[in-house]
Protein backbone atom coordinates (compact mmCIF):
# COMPACT_ATOMS: atom_id res chain seq x y z
CA UNK A 1 0.00 0.00 0.00
CA UNK A 2 1.37 3.42 -0.98
CA UNK A 3 1.88 5.68 1.98
CA UNK A 4 1.28 9.38 1.38
CA UNK A 5 3.30 12.02 3.15
CA UNK A 6 1.34 14.21 5.49
CA UNK A 7 1.64 17.98 5.33
CA UNK A 8 3.54 18.02 8.61
CA UNK A 9 6.07 15.50 7.28
CA UNK A 10 6.62 17.57 4.14
CA UNK A 11 7.11 20.71 6.19
CA UNK A 12 9.67 18.91 8.36
CA UNK A 13 11.62 17.85 5.24
CA UNK A 14 11.54 21.40 3.86
CA UNK A 15 12.72 22.77 7.20
CA UNK A 16 15.62 20.29 7.32
CA UNK A 17 16.65 21.19 3.78
CA UNK A 18 16.53 24.86 4.71
CA UNK A 19 18.77 24.29 7.71
CA UNK A 20 21.27 22.32 5.60
CA UNK A 21 21.31 25.05 2.96
CA UNK A 22 21.93 27.72 5.59
CA UNK A 23 24.88 25.71 6.88
CA UNK A 24 26.37 25.02 3.45
CA UNK A 25 25.96 28.39 1.74
CA UNK A 26 28.52 30.28 3.87
CA UNK A 27 31.02 27.46 3.30
CA UNK A 28 30.43 27.57 -0.44
CA UNK A 29 30.74 31.35 -0.43
CA UNK A 30 34.05 31.17 1.41
CA UNK A 31 35.32 28.52 -1.01
CA UNK A 32 34.41 30.79 -3.92
CA UNK A 33 36.32 33.69 -2.35
CA UNK A 34 39.33 31.44 -1.74
CA UNK A 35 39.27 30.31 -5.38
CA UNK A 36 39.23 33.95 -6.53
CA UNK A 37 42.15 34.78 -4.23
CA UNK A 38 44.15 31.84 -5.60
CA UNK A 39 43.42 32.88 -9.18
CA UNK A 40 44.56 36.41 -8.35
CA UNK A 41 47.77 35.08 -6.81
CA UNK A 42 48.51 33.18 -10.01
CA UNK A 43 47.97 36.33 -12.08
CA UNK A 44 50.20 38.54 -9.95
CA UNK A 45 52.92 35.89 -10.19
CA UNK A 46 52.60 36.01 -14.00
CA UNK A 47 53.05 39.78 -13.95
CA UNK A 48 56.09 39.33 -11.72
CA UNK A 49 57.52 36.81 -14.18
CA UNK A 50 56.96 39.27 -17.04
CA UNK A 51 58.88 41.89 -15.07
CA UNK A 52 61.75 39.40 -14.69
CA UNK A 53 61.83 38.97 -18.49
CA UNK A 54 61.74 42.75 -18.90
CA UNK A 55 64.84 42.98 -16.68
CA UNK A 56 66.73 40.65 -18.98
CA UNK A 57 66.22 43.05 -21.88
CA UNK A 58 66.84 46.24 -19.91
CA UNK A 59 70.22 45.78 -18.26
CA UNK A 60 68.69 44.41 -15.07
CA UNK A 61 66.37 47.37 -14.39
CA UNK A 62 63.21 46.03 -12.78
CA UNK A 63 60.68 48.50 -14.23
CA UNK A 64 60.63 51.91 -15.88
CA UNK A 65 58.13 54.70 -16.35
CA UNK A 66 57.29 55.78 -19.90
CA UNK A 67 56.66 59.47 -19.33
CA UNK A 68 58.57 62.01 -17.28
CA UNK A 69 55.38 63.94 -16.52
CA UNK A 70 54.65 63.93 -12.80
CA UNK A 71 51.14 62.53 -13.23
CA UNK A 72 52.50 59.53 -15.15
CA UNK A 73 54.96 58.44 -12.54
CA UNK A 74 53.94 54.77 -12.46
CA UNK A 75 52.93 53.75 -16.00
CA UNK A 76 55.42 50.85 -15.93
CA UNK A 77 52.84 48.45 -17.36
CA UNK A 78 53.40 49.91 -20.83
CA UNK A 79 56.84 48.31 -20.96
CA UNK A 80 55.88 45.01 -19.34
CA UNK A 81 52.70 44.34 -21.32
CA UNK A 82 54.39 42.69 -24.33
CA UNK A 83 55.98 40.09 -22.01
CA UNK A 84 52.45 39.09 -21.01
CA UNK A 85 51.38 38.64 -24.63
CA UNK A 86 49.70 42.03 -24.95
CA UNK A 87 49.90 44.36 -27.94
CA UNK A 88 50.05 47.72 -26.17
CA UNK A 89 52.90 49.97 -27.25
CA UNK A 90 54.94 52.00 -24.75
CA UNK A 91 53.92 54.96 -26.93
CA UNK A 92 50.24 54.43 -26.10
CA UNK A 93 49.11 57.70 -24.56
CA UNK A 94 45.41 57.02 -24.11
CA UNK A 95 44.28 54.86 -21.20
CA UNK A 96 41.35 53.39 -23.12
CA UNK A 97 43.62 52.46 -26.03
CA UNK A 98 45.94 50.72 -23.59
CA UNK A 99 43.06 48.73 -22.10
CA UNK A 100 41.91 47.61 -25.54
CA UNK A 101 45.30 46.19 -26.51
CA UNK A 102 46.96 45.24 -23.20
CA UNK A 103 47.19 41.72 -21.78
CA UNK A 104 44.09 40.72 -19.77
CA UNK A 105 46.45 39.43 -17.06
CA UNK A 106 46.98 43.00 -15.87
CA UNK A 107 43.25 43.16 -15.13
CA UNK A 108 42.81 39.53 -14.11
CA UNK A 109 41.91 39.62 -10.41
CA UNK A 110 38.37 38.18 -10.17
CA UNK A 111 37.79 39.95 -6.85
CA UNK A 112 37.56 43.35 -8.54
CA UNK A 113 35.02 44.33 -11.16
CA UNK A 114 36.01 45.86 -14.48
CA UNK A 115 35.42 49.59 -14.24
CA UNK A 116 33.04 51.33 -16.60
CA UNK A 117 35.95 53.49 -17.73
CA UNK A 118 38.42 50.84 -18.83
CA UNK A 119 41.92 52.24 -18.77
CA UNK A 120 45.47 51.58 -17.64
CA UNK A 121 44.85 53.59 -14.48
CA UNK A 122 42.80 50.69 -13.15
CA UNK A 123 45.11 47.67 -13.45
CA UNK A 124 44.80 45.07 -10.71
CA UNK A 125 48.46 44.95 -9.66
CA UNK A 126 50.64 47.89 -8.73
CA UNK A 127 54.27 48.68 -8.00
CA UNK A 128 54.73 49.03 -4.26
CA UNK A 129 55.61 52.51 -3.05
CA UNK A 130 56.23 53.36 0.59
CA UNK A 131 55.66 57.09 0.24
CA UNK A 132 57.39 60.05 -1.42
CA UNK A 133 57.82 58.03 -4.65
CA UNK A 134 60.02 55.47 -2.91
CA UNK A 135 59.81 52.32 -5.05
CA UNK A 136 61.93 50.03 -7.23
CA UNK A 137 61.20 52.08 -10.37
CA UNK A 138 64.51 52.58 -12.21
CA UNK A 139 66.52 50.33 -9.92
CA UNK A 140 68.45 47.25 -11.00
CA UNK A 141 67.57 43.93 -9.40
CA UNK A 142 71.22 43.61 -8.34
CA UNK A 143 70.73 46.57 -5.99
CA UNK A 144 68.21 44.63 -3.86
CA UNK A 145 69.82 42.94 -0.87
CA UNK A 146 67.12 40.39 -0.08
CA UNK A 147 65.00 39.66 -3.14
CA UNK A 148 62.99 36.91 -1.44
CA UNK A 149 61.53 39.32 1.13
CA UNK A 150 61.37 42.46 -1.01
CA UNK A 151 57.84 43.15 -2.24
CA UNK A 152 57.64 44.41 -5.82
CA UNK A 153 53.93 44.20 -6.67
CA UNK A 154 50.77 44.26 -4.59
CA UNK A 155 47.06 43.80 -5.11
CA UNK A 156 45.30 47.06 -5.84
CA UNK A 157 41.82 48.33 -5.53
CA UNK A 158 41.14 49.96 -8.85
CA UNK A 159 42.07 53.63 -8.77
CA UNK A 160 40.86 56.05 -11.42
CA UNK A 161 42.97 59.06 -10.39
CA UNK A 162 45.64 59.81 -13.00
CA UNK A 163 48.31 60.32 -10.35
CA UNK A 164 47.81 56.72 -9.19
CA UNK A 165 48.59 54.95 -12.47
CA UNK A 166 50.04 51.54 -11.79
CA UNK A 167 50.41 52.13 -8.07
CA UNK A 168 49.53 49.56 -5.45
CA UNK A 169 48.54 52.24 -2.98
CA UNK A 170 50.93 50.68 -0.50
CA UNK A 171 51.76 53.42 1.99
CA UNK A 172 53.96 52.82 4.98
CA UNK A 173 55.01 56.33 5.88
CA UNK A 174 52.44 56.61 8.66
CA UNK A 175 49.94 54.48 10.53
CA UNK A 176 46.79 56.09 9.16
CA UNK A 177 47.85 55.69 5.54
CA UNK A 178 48.94 52.11 6.09
CA UNK A 179 45.57 51.20 7.57
CA UNK A 180 43.40 53.00 5.04
CA UNK A 181 45.26 53.48 1.76
CA UNK A 182 47.35 50.34 1.32
CA UNK A 183 46.87 47.40 -1.01
CA UNK A 184 45.70 45.60 2.13
CA UNK A 185 42.71 47.80 2.85
CA UNK A 186 40.41 50.15 1.02
CA UNK A 187 37.59 51.99 2.76
CA UNK A 188 38.02 49.63 5.68
CA UNK A 189 37.68 46.41 3.65
CA UNK A 190 40.29 43.84 2.72
CA UNK A 191 40.51 42.46 -0.79
CA UNK A 192 40.77 38.72 -0.15
CA UNK A 193 39.29 36.51 2.55
CA UNK A 194 38.69 39.46 4.89
CA UNK A 195 42.30 39.97 5.97
CA UNK A 196 44.66 39.01 3.14
CA UNK A 197 46.29 40.48 0.05
CA UNK A 198 48.47 39.01 -2.73
CA UNK A 199 52.04 40.14 -3.31
CA UNK A 200 54.78 39.34 -5.83
CA UNK A 201 58.40 39.54 -4.72
CA UNK A 202 61.56 40.60 -6.49
CA UNK A 203 62.78 36.99 -6.68
CA UNK A 204 59.65 35.98 -8.63
CA UNK A 205 57.58 34.15 -6.02
CA UNK A 206 54.14 35.27 -4.82
CA UNK A 207 52.43 35.08 -1.45
CA UNK A 208 49.04 35.78 0.06
CA UNK A 209 49.83 37.64 3.27
CA UNK A 210 47.52 38.14 6.22
CA UNK A 211 47.29 41.62 7.73
CA UNK A 212 50.14 42.58 10.05
CA UNK A 213 50.72 45.69 12.15
CA UNK A 214 52.51 48.34 10.10
CA UNK A 215 55.83 48.21 11.92
CA UNK A 216 56.08 44.43 11.55
CA UNK A 217 55.05 44.48 7.89
CA UNK A 218 57.46 47.23 6.91
CA UNK A 219 60.35 45.65 8.79
CA UNK A 220 59.70 42.31 7.13
CA UNK A 221 58.95 43.30 3.55
CA UNK A 222 59.99 46.85 2.60
CA UNK A 223 63.47 47.40 4.04
CA UNK A 224 65.10 47.46 0.59
CA UNK A 225 62.66 50.05 -0.75
CA UNK A 226 63.23 52.30 2.25
CA UNK A 227 67.01 51.84 2.03
CA UNK A 228 67.20 52.72 -1.66
CA UNK A 229 64.75 55.62 -1.55
CA UNK A 230 63.39 57.43 -4.60
CA UNK A 231 65.36 58.00 -7.78
CA UNK A 232 64.99 61.22 -9.75
CA UNK A 233 62.21 61.42 -12.33
CA UNK A 234 64.74 61.02 -15.16
CA UNK A 235 66.26 57.85 -13.71
CA UNK A 236 62.80 56.36 -13.07
CA UNK A 237 61.93 56.95 -16.74
CA UNK A 238 63.00 54.72 -19.64
CA UNK A 239 65.98 56.33 -21.46
CA UNK A 240 63.99 56.60 -24.70
CA UNK A 241 61.28 58.64 -22.97
CA UNK A 242 63.35 61.10 -20.99
CA UNK A 243 62.99 64.79 -21.96
HELIX and SHEET records of a PDB file:
HELIX    1   1 UNK A    7  UNK A   57  1                                  51    
HELIX    2   2 UNK A   70  UNK A   72  5                                   3    
HELIX    3   3 UNK A   77  UNK A   80  1                                   4    
HELIX    4   4 UNK A   81  UNK A   84  5                                   4    
HELIX    5   5 UNK A   95  UNK A  101  1                                   7    
HELIX    6   6 UNK A  104  UNK A  107  5                                   4    
HELIX    7   7 UNK A  120  UNK A  122  5                                   3    
HELIX    8   8 UNK A  141  UNK A  143  5                                   3    
HELIX    9   9 UNK A  162  UNK A  164  5                                   3    
HELIX   10  10 UNK A  175  UNK A  181  1                                   7    
HELIX   11  11 UNK A  214  UNK A  221  1                                   8    
HELIX   12  12 UNK A  223  UNK A  228  1                                   6    
HELIX   13  13 UNK A  233  UNK A  236  1                                   4    
HELIX   14  14 UNK A  239  UNK A  241  5                                   3    
SHEET    1   A 4 UNK A 125  UNK A 127  0                                        
SHEET    2   A 4 UNK A 151  UNK A 155 -1                                        
SHEET    3   A 4 UNK A 196  UNK A 201 -1                                        
SHEET    4   A 4 UNK A 206  UNK A 210 -1                                        
SHEET    1   B 2 UNK A 185  UNK A 186  0                                        
SHEET    2   B 2 UNK A 189  UNK A 190 -1                                        
END                                                                             
